[in-house]
Amino acid sequence: MRACSLIHPRVGAVLLAGMLPAVHAATFCVDNSASLASALVTAQSNSQDDTINIVVSTHLLSSELEYNAASGEAYALNIIGGQAPGCPGPPDMSGNTVLDGQNLVRQLTIAAKGPVGLGYITFVPGYPTLYAGGALNLVNTSSTSATRVVSHVFVPNSAPDKNSGGCTVFASQRQRPHAA
């Protein structure tokens, strides 16, 4: 197994939670790939900071999950795995939240214009049809917003032409992505 980043779960929860302002936020609790796809579509244009909590389970994907921020959508996006059914509180870490690309698709593409936080997700085997990042392709065009990728596992993901099989994070020239 190869981990893109690892830190203690309690520290990671604090880091991710610290990105969210207290007002004008949408929170989603999803327990399957269809509800996750729907939450991403809603979040990309709802003019709010968004937190998408994913229940512990293996989520089989037949198509890539995508978030493409609408024009002017410079709000925070946090996607946090490890949640209990009903998503009542912080990650419980009793199991893994797995996004399984079934060696057919990249699991997640994010094109953001605001802060992004990702935590506690295991990506198993993804394969992109375009670009780098076999499991995750994250592009953040904000020059001032943080990008955090916390406590993920990427196993065995691949990409054509040996382009970054696990994750690829592109950030603006002024921004420094943080993988803890």
C-alpha positions as CSV (number, residue, x, y, z in Angstrom):
1,M,0.0,0.0,0.0
2,R,1.1,3.5,-0.7
3,A,-0.2,6.5,1.3
4,C,-0.3,9.9,-0.4
5,S,-0.5,11.4,3.1
6,L,-0.9,10.3,6.6
7,I,-1.5,12.2,9.9
8,H,-3.3,11.3,13.1
9,P,-7.2,11.2,12.4
10,R,-8.0,13.7,15.2
11,V,-5.5,16.2,13.9
12,G,-6.8,15.8,10.3
13,A,-10.4,16.3,11.5
14,V,-9.3,19.6,13.1
15,L,-7.5,20.7,10.0
16,L,-10.5,20.0,7.7
17,A,-13.0,21.5,10.1
18,G,-10.9,24.6,10.5
19,M,-11.5,25.4,6.8
20,L,-15.2,25.8,7.2
21,P,-16.8,29.1,8.2
22,A,-19.8,28.8,10.6
23,V,-22.4,30.4,8.3
24,H,-23.9,29.7,4.9
25,A,-22.8,26.2,4.6
26,A,-24.4,23.1,3.0
27,T,-23.7,19.7,4.6
28,F,-24.4,16.4,2.8
29,C,-24.3,12.9,4.2
30,V,-24.0,10.3,1.4
31,D,-24.0,6.5,1.5
32,N,-23.7,5.5,-2.1
33,S,-22.0,6.6,-5.3
34,A,-25.2,8.0,-6.8
35,S,-25.8,10.3,-3.8
36,L,-22.2,11.3,-3.8
37,A,-22.4,12.3,-7.5
38,S,-25.6,14.2,-6.8
39,A,-24.0,16.1,-3.9
40,L,-21.0,17.1,-6.0
41,V,-23.3,18.4,-8.8
42,T,-25.2,20.5,-6.2
43,A,-22.1,21.7,-4.5
44,Q,-20.5,23.0,-7.7
45,S,-23.0,25.8,-8.1
46,N,-24.9,26.4,-4.8
47,S,-23.0,29.5,-3.8
48,Q,-22.2,28.0,-0.4
49,D,-19.3,26.4,1.4
50,D,-20.0,22.6,1.2
51,T,-19.1,19.6,3.3
52,I,-19.8,16.2,1.8
53,N,-19.5,13.4,4.4
54,I,-19.2,9.9,3.0
55,V,-20.3,6.8,5.0
56,V,-17.9,4.0,5.6
57,S,-18.4,1.5,2.8
58,T,-17.0,0.4,-0.6
59,H,-18.5,2.6,-3.3
60,L,-18.2,1.0,-6.8
61,L,-17.9,3.5,-9.5
62,S,-18.8,3.0,-13.2
63,S,-18.2,6.6,-14.1
64,E,-15.9,9.3,-12.8
65,L,-17.1,11.6,-10.0
66,E,-16.7,15.2,-10.9
67,Y,-16.8,18.6,-9.2
68,N,-16.4,21.6,-11.6
69,A,-17.0,24.9,-9.8
70,A,-19.3,27.2,-11.6
71,S,-18.2,30.7,-12.5
72,G,-18.0,32.7,-9.3
73,E,-18.2,29.5,-7.1
74,A,-15.1,30.4,-4.9
75,Y,-16.5,28.6,-1.9
76,A,-15.0,25.8,0.3
77,L,-15.4,22.2,-0.7
78,N,-14.6,19.5,2.0
79,I,-15.1,15.8,1.2
80,I,-14.7,13.6,4.3
81,G,-14.8,9.8,4.5
82,G,-15.0,7.6,7.5
83,Q,-18.5,8.6,8.5
84,A,-21.0,6.5,10.4
85,P,-24.5,5.9,8.9
86,G,-26.5,9.1,9.2
87,C,-23.3,11.1,9.5
88,P,-23.9,12.2,13.1
89,G,-20.5,13.7,13.9
90,P,-16.8,13.6,13.3
91,P,-15.2,10.6,11.4
92,D,-15.5,7.5,13.5
93,M,-12.7,5.6,11.7
94,S,-14.4,2.2,12.4
95,G,-13.8,1.2,8.8
96,N,-12.7,2.5,5.4
97,T,-14.5,4.7,3.0
98,V,-13.4,3.2,-0.3
99,L,-13.9,4.7,-3.8
100,D,-13.4,1.8,-6.2
101,G,-12.8,2.8,-9.8
102,Q,-12.8,-0.9,-10.8
103,N,-9.7,-0.3,-12.9
104,L,-12.0,1.4,-15.4
105,V,-12.4,5.1,-14.3
106,R,-10.6,7.7,-12.2
107,Q,-12.5,8.0,-9.0
108,L,-12.6,11.8,-8.6
109,T,-11.8,15.0,-10.5
110,I,-12.1,18.4,-8.8
111,A,-11.8,21.7,-10.5
112,A,-12.1,24.2,-7.7
113,K,-11.9,28.0,-7.2
114,G,-11.9,28.0,-3.4
115,P,-10.5,26.1,-0.5
116,V,-10.5,22.3,-0.8
117,G,-10.2,19.7,1.9
118,L,-10.2,15.9,1.4
119,G,-9.8,13.4,4.1
120,Y,-10.1,9.7,5.1
121,I,-10.8,8.1,1.7
122,T,-9.1,5.0,0.2
123,F,-8.9,5.0,-3.6
124,V,-8.6,1.6,-5.2
125,P,-7.9,0.8,-8.6
126,G,-8.6,3.8,-10.7
127,Y,-7.7,4.4,-14.3
128,P,-8.2,7.8,-16.0
129,T,-9.3,8.2,-19.6
130,L,-7.7,11.6,-19.7
131,Y,-4.8,13.5,-18.0
132,A,-2.8,12.5,-14.9
133,G,-4.0,11.2,-11.6
134,G,-5.2,7.6,-11.7
135,A,-7.4,8.1,-8.6
136,L,-7.6,11.9,-8.0
137,N,-7.1,14.9,-10.3
138,L,-7.4,18.1,-8.3
139,V,-7.0,21.5,-9.9
140,N,-7.5,24.6,-7.7
141,T,-7.2,28.0,-9.6
142,S,-7.6,30.1,-6.5
143,S,-4.5,32.2,-5.7
144,T,-5.4,32.5,-2.0
145,S,-7.2,29.4,-0.9
146,A,-5.7,26.3,0.8
147,T,-5.8,22.8,-0.7
148,R,-5.5,20.0,1.9
149,V,-5.3,16.3,1.2
150,V,-5.3,14.5,4.6
151,S,-4.9,10.8,5.4
152,H,-5.7,9.1,2.1
153,V,-4.5,5.7,0.8
154,F,-4.0,5.2,-3.0
155,V,-3.6,1.5,-4.0
156,P,-3.0,0.3,-7.0
157,N,-4.1,3.1,-9.3
158,S,-2.5,3.7,-12.7
159,A,-2.5,6.2,-15.5
160,P,-1.7,6.0,-19.2
161,D,1.9,6.8,-20.2
162,K,3.0,6.5,-16.6
163,N,1.4,9.8,-15.6
164,S,0.9,9.9,-11.8
165,G,-1.0,6.8,-10.9
166,G,-2.2,8.0,-7.5
167,C,-3.0,11.6,-7.2
168,T,-2.2,14.8,-9.0
169,V,-2.8,18.2,-7.4
170,F,-2.4,21.4,-9.4
171,A,-2.6,24.7,-7.5
172,S,-2.2,28.3,-8.5
173,Q,1.4,29.7,-8.5
174,R,0.7,31.6,-5.2
175,Q,-0.9,28.6,-3.4
176,R,1.1,25.8,-1.8
177,P,-0.9,22.6,-1.6
178,H,-0.7,20.9,1.8
179,A,-0.5,17.1,2.0
180,A,-0.2,16.2,5.6
